[in-house]
Amino acid sequence: MTENTLTVRVESNDEFFDRALEAGAKVDAGELTDGHTGVSLQDETTLARVLSENNLELIRTTARKEPQSLRELARLVDRDIKSVSNAISDLAQLGLVEFKQDGQSKRPVVWYSKIHVEYDLGVGSS
């Protein structure tokens, strides 16, 4: 697996759009970006849910074992297929997992090897 980093940020919609506009301006100016891909979450509750122990187990197992189907992933983590399917679908909607069509099966894929979490504590802010 290539060394790629997914950055997960807790930030408001305004902060997200400001950062996106700044990144777009850098691309337009021909400046290179840091190469990180990011996911923005609105609050700590969502962060805790998305990076729960069970979800991290699914992400880690997908990255390490490269299961060929959701059913195989469910067997690897010893969980029922319905809960794994629901969790992986949620993670895919957020961009933490991708699906590759492989015949009649959807194969979950994790394209990064590290997760970097950014959370502003608000220290020094007015």
Stockholm file with secondary structure:
# STOCKHOLM 1.0

chainA/1-126         MTENTLTVRVESNDEFFDRALEAGAKVDAGELTDGHTGVSLQDETTLARVLSENNLELIRTTARKEPQSLRELARLVDRDIKSVSNAISDLAQLGLVEFKQDGQSKRPVVWYSKIHVEYDLGVGSS
#=GR chainA/1-126 SS CCCCEEEEEECCHHHHHHHHHHHHHHHHTTCCCCCCEEEEESSHHHHHHHTCHHHHHHHHHHHHHCCSSHHHHHHHHTCCHHHHHHHHHHHHHHTSSEEEEETTEEEEECCCSEEEEEECCCTTCC
#=GC SS_cons         CCCCEEEEEECCHHHHHHHHHHHHHHHHTTCCCCCCEEEEESSHHHHHHHTCHHHHHHHHHHHHHCCSSHHHHHHHHTCCHHHHHHHHHHHHHHTSSEEEEETTEEEEECCCSEEEEEECCCTTCC
//
